[in-house]
Amino acid sequence: LAKTTQPISMDSYEGQEVNITCSHNNIATNDYITWYQQFPSQGPRFIIQGYKTKVTNEVASLFIPADRKSSTLSLPRVSLSDTAVYYCLVGEALTSGTYKYIFGTGTRLKVLA
Amino acid sequence: ETGVTQSPTHLIKTRGQQVTLRCSSQSGHNTVSWYQQALGQGPQFIFQYYREEENGRGNFPPRFSGLQFPNYSSELNVNALELDDSALYLCASSLKGREFEQYFGPGTRLTVT
């Protein structure tokens, strides 16, 4: 299962676009990439999921290059309430029909006024 | 729509004891996963259940076991508690076929003394 690496922390200002990159060099064919947001004393919250190319929803975009060895979460026009820890998750669907998941160490995003 | 709930919120146990943590899945979700999150770390996958059977497991010893009930609620049991078991235990539910889009509960904070 692919090991993930993320920057430990990032600072941004309100209204800016924030891009957080996750490296997963050993990603396998059956692995999917998902991003979660976690506030203190809460469980992670699903943001977006993708396999390759670009995925966009109402809160974020996810860019995955052709080699899939990295992924970038893009948050448009962040606000103070986006201050949180962001995790990338690589989930593997095994041929046995079972699943495994590995979270990155997380990126602590601080949005400044 | 009812979200994922977990009980208890906090728990203190002594080394060597056994503990049972409980989780109720989001309504309509038939798959449940458990994670251990140490302070300052990303969640670590323990196992996943579907149709009352284990459907994937991370690198945790057999003293970590689980159950899923017909109503999709779940239990995590940990025997012979060790000090390093102190952590936030998270439960997440999902739909079969959308296992990577997980919805997390608030967690149970376990302290082992």
Contacts between the chains, C-beta under 8 A, distances in Angstrom:
chain1	res1	chain2	res2	distance
A	32	B	100	4.7
A	34	B	100	4.8
A	34	B	101	7.0
A	34	B	102	7.8
A	36	B	104	7.9
A	41	B	106	7.4
A	42	B	106	5.9
A	42	B	107	7.8
A	43	B	4	7.4
A	43	B	90	5.1
A	43	B	92	7.2
A	43	B	104	3.0
A	43	B	105	5.3
A	43	B	106	5.4
A	43	B	107	5.5
A	44	B	43	6.8
A	44	B	90	7.4
A	44	B	92	7.9
A	44	B	102	7.9
A	44	B	104	5.0
A	45	B	104	7.0
A	46	B	101	5.5
A	46	B	102	6.4
A	46	B	103	6.5
A	49	B	100	5.3
A	49	B	101	5.8
A	87	B	42	5.4
A	87	B	43	7.6
A	89	B	100	7.4
A	91	B	99	6.7
A	91	B	100	4.4
A	93	B	99	7.2
A	94	B	56	7.3
A	97	B	55	7.3
A	98	B	48	7.5
A	98	B	55	5.2
A	98	B	56	4.0
A	98	B	57	7.7
A	99	B	48	5.6
A	99	B	55	6.3
A	99	B	56	4.0
A	99	B	99	5.3
A	100	B	45	6.3
A	100	B	56	5.4
A	100	B	57	7.7
A	100	B	58	6.5
A	101	B	33	7.1
A	101	B	45	4.4
A	101	B	48	8.0
A	101	B	56	7.9
A	101	B	58	7.6
A	101	B	100	7.9
A	102	B	45	6.7
A	103	B	35	7.8
A	103	B	42	3.7
A	103	B	43	5.0
A	103	B	44	7.3
A	103	B	45	7.7
A	104	B	42	5.7
A	105	B	41	6.8
A	105	B	42	5.2
A	106	B	41	8.0
A	106	B	42	5.1
